[in-house]
């Protein structure tokens, strides 16, 4: 194992990735700490049951670190990570369907946690979450990357290997359908 | 606030509670521990070869099952058997051309087959990847019927 090198909080993702590739485990831990929460929000927004979010976040990072040689800076590391999260969630849904437990489209939500918090969850938010599950995967991911994560179309397109124009079209289709569901 | 801005505002709140509950430091420790336990090269090699083995087994077992259901001296006769064997051989030859995702799909089918009541999965095992060679042989023997 390589010795961790001195880093500042402003170390770029690229520098941390290089350090991880050189064997610095602390660099991997720092990348996890930096991106785990946005990834968890993305996965939960895309339909991951709350109880499985932690496992799915871990699995996404494992896949990302093992495949990091394929990351060539075509987009931000976080964006690339979110697309891997989408694949992890898809595989999770397949396994759940095979084992006939908690398929994603049943909208099963963890009811643990603060009951008051659950009571406060707005009906509209629940409608949006349900509506997102009805969308085709690409529309759902483009919508979340744009609306939830605040990414530009160029960034989304680079991560999903499509064009900014196509990403924009997917987003507008998603918004149109979600407006009908939420109104 | 127009509808689109309202949607974006709602989307930003989606998953916020799940993210808040995440113990980021523990997640980081777990990820690093898993990476340490399962080095990259060995994992990829083992996974891809396991997928190929599983796909090959599925084809051979499936072919044998179909062949065993054909009545002897049926209208297909020896030529039919040769054709079936040739087909299985042809498919098996193409295994090396399958991508990891395709192999994973084959494994998923195999997984379903093994999870059926007709196959004796060693006690305590929930995942084929956990099986050692001896347990795998036991599964294959039970598939042979």
Interface residues (C-beta under 8 A of the other chain):
Chain A: X25 X28 X29 X30 X32 X33 X36 X37 X38 X40 X41 X42 X43 X44 X45 X48 X50 X53 X54 X57 X58 X61 X62 X65 X66 X94 X98 X113 X117 X122 X124 X125 X128 X129 X132 X143 X144 X147 X148 X150 X175 X178 X179 X182 X183
Chain B: X3 X4 X6 X7 X8 X10 X11 X12 X13 X14 X15 X16 X17 X18 X19 X20 X21 X22 X23 X24 X25 X27 X28 X29 X30 X31 X32 X34 X35 X36 X40 X43 X44 X108 X111 X112 X115
